Amino acid sequence: MKKPVANRPLRLDVQQMRLITRVARLHYLQGKRQSEIAEKMGISQASVSRFLALAEEQGIVRTVVVPPDGLYPDLEDGIATAFGLQAVYVVDIGARESGIEQILVDGAGALVVQLGMGGRYTVDLGFEHRTLHGNSPAGQSK
C-alpha cells in the first residue's frame, strides 16, 4: 500500500468520511472518551485515535481559539517574538478614559510580581509616580 505524500490529504471514500465524522462527533460534541467510542462502535481504541487524527487532517475537525474582546494574543505574540520577550500584555484603553492610571499601575505591579523581583519600586507613568510593593516568590531573595 502506498503512503500518502506529505502535506497531501488522503483520498477517502464516503463511507470512510462518514465513519471518521461519527467518531469525531462522539468525541468532540458528545464528550465521549476514546475507549467509550471504541466499545460502542466495535473498533480498537487505536483506530479511534487514528480516525480523530484523520478528522483534523481532512478538515472535519478544526481547532479555533477565540480570544475575548479586549485581548490581543496575536499582537502580543508578535511583539514578544520581534523583541525576544517572554511575555507581553496589550491593554485596550484610551489615554483619556478614567481608570487608566490604575490599570497601568496594576500592570506594572503584575510585572514586578511576574519577574519575581519583590521589594519597593517607583514607577513613572509620565503623569504621576507610584511606589509599588512586590512580593518575591517563596524561596527567592529580593
C-alpha positions as a printed NumPy array, in Angstrom:
array([[  0.   ,   0.   ,   0.   ],
       [  1.277,   3.45 ,  -0.941],
       [  1.873,   6.021,   1.784],
       [  0.37 ,   9.476,   1.189],
       [  2.68 ,  12.252,   0.074],
       [  3.44 ,  14.711,   2.87 ],
       [  1.084,  17.727,   3.038],
       [ -1.394,  15.997,   0.736],
       [ -4.613,  14.725,   2.327],
       [ -5.671,  11.13 ,   1.811],
       [ -8.463,  10.458,  -0.636],
       [-11.167,   8.817,   1.414],
       [-14.463,   7.411,   0.199],
       [-17.838,   8.491,   1.553],
       [-18.096,   5.56 ,   3.994],
       [-14.681,   6.313,   5.482],
       [-15.547,  10.001,   5.811],
       [-18.85 ,   9.072,   7.466],
       [-17.051,   6.821,   9.976],
       [-14.426,   9.465,  10.766],
       [-17.129,  12.111,  11.162],
       [-19.137,   9.893,  13.512],
       [-16.086,   9.24 ,  15.681],
       [-15.26 ,  12.962,  15.761],
       [-18.827,  13.912,  16.717],
       [-18.941,  11.342,  19.512],
       [-15.643,  12.588,  20.891],
       [-15.843,  16.36 ,  20.436],
       [-19.587,  17.064,  20.567],
       [-20.794,  14.364,  22.948],
       [-17.664,  14.265,  25.102],
       [-17.138,  10.5  ,  24.808],
       [-13.707,   9.111,  25.669],
       [-11.825,   7.155,  23.033],
       [-12.322,   3.908,  24.942],
       [-16.107,   4.501,  25.071],
       [-16.237,   5.191,  21.334],
       [-14.192,   2.077,  20.591],
       [-16.514,  -0.098,  22.661],
       [-19.684,   1.474,  21.227],
       [-18.516,   1.124,  17.615],
       [-16.745,  -2.225,  17.97 ],
       [-13.356,  -0.916,  16.869],
       [ -9.999,  -0.617,  18.606],
       [ -9.03 ,   2.454,  20.61 ],
       [ -6.044,   2.83 ,  18.27 ],
       [ -8.496,   3.108,  15.353],
       [-10.453,   5.782,  17.212],
       [ -7.233,   7.734,  17.782],
       [ -6.273,   7.36 ,  14.119],
       [ -9.762,   8.492,  12.989],
       [ -9.561,  11.58 ,  15.205],
       [ -6.18 ,  12.456,  13.677],
       [ -7.635,  11.945,  10.185],
       [-10.596,  14.156,  11.1  ],
       [ -8.159,  17.011,  11.732],
       [ -6.125,  16.288,   8.599],
       [ -9.267,  16.207,   6.447],
       [-10.647,  19.441,   7.917],
       [-13.61 ,  17.71 ,   9.575],
       [-12.396,  18.962,  12.937],
       [-10.843,  22.401,  13.349],
       [ -9.399,  23.917,  16.49 ],
       [-10.395,  27.545,  16.907],
       [ -9.313,  29.787,  19.76 ],
       [-11.488,  32.882,  20.071],
       [ -9.961,  35.398,  22.473],
       [-12.414,  37.552,  24.41 ],
       [-12.875,  41.184,  23.382],
       [-10.017,  43.358,  24.576],
       [ -7.365,  40.618,  24.377],
       [ -4.868,  40.579,  21.521],
       [ -2.812,  37.375,  21.694],
       [ -1.624,  37.599,  18.064],
       [ -0.302,  41.119,  18.609],
       [  1.23 ,  40.164,  21.969],
       [  2.91 ,  37.082,  20.457],
       [  4.22 ,  39.149,  17.54 ],
       [  5.725,  41.777,  19.829],
       [  7.224,  39.105,  22.099],
       [  8.791,  37.319,  19.118],
       [ 10.077,  40.5  ,  17.493],
       [ 11.795,  41.687,  20.66 ],
       [ 12.701,  38.337,  22.242],
       [ 10.399,  38.853,  25.211],
       [  8.804,  36.155,  27.356],
       [  5.529,  37.992,  27.937],
       [  3.73 ,  40.997,  26.501],
       [  0.404,  42.424,  27.664],
       [ -1.546,  44.777,  25.413],
       [ -4.129,  46.878,  27.256],
       [ -7.034,  48.206,  25.217],
       [ -7.934,  51.544,  26.757],
       [ -7.757,  55.162,  25.62 ],
       [ -5.385,  57.502,  27.446],
       [ -8.255,  59.825,  28.412],
       [-10.519,  57.121,  29.824],
       [-10.949,  57.094,  33.583],
       [ -9.094,  54.368,  35.36 ],
       [ -6.106,  54.336,  33.018],
       [ -3.767,  55.258,  35.844],
       [ -4.926,  52.328,  37.955],
       [ -4.722,  49.916,  35.016],
       [ -1.137,  50.945,  34.302],
       [ -0.142,  50.754,  37.964],
       [ -1.777,  47.323,  38.277],
       [  0.031,  46.18 ,  35.124],
       [  3.369,  47.398,  36.434],
       [  2.671,  45.626,  39.733],
       [  1.866,  42.402,  37.879],
       [  5.152,  42.722,  36.015],
       [  7.089,  43.146,  39.262],
       [  5.44 ,  40.016,  40.667],
       [  5.918,  38.017,  37.435],
       [  9.582,  38.882,  37.368],
       [  9.827,  37.727,  40.986],
       [ 11.586,  40.894,  41.982],
       [  9.777,  41.77 ,  45.222],
       [ 10.592,  44.901,  47.224],
       [  9.638,  48.526,  46.591],
       [  9.682,  50.082,  43.133],
       [  8.834,  53.52 ,  41.872],
       [  7.073,  53.561,  38.532],
       [  6.995,  56.701,  36.409],
       [  3.848,  56.692,  34.288],
       [  4.511,  60.143,  32.878],
       [  1.618,  61.692,  34.759],
       [  2.292,  60.501,  38.285],
       [  4.696,  58.463,  40.376],
       [  3.604,  55.45 ,  42.371],
       [  5.551,  53.206,  44.704],
       [  4.738,  49.534,  44.223],
       [  5.25 ,  46.722,  46.653],
       [  6.009,  43.362,  45.056],
       [  6.438,  40.025,  46.77 ],
       [  9.191,  37.639,  45.8  ],
       [  8.077,  34.081,  45.11 ],
       [  8.818,  31.799,  48.063],
       [ 12.451,  30.865,  48.386],
       [ 13.844,  33.651,  46.205],
       [ 15.866,  36.523,  47.57 ],
       [ 14.976,  40.141,  46.912]])
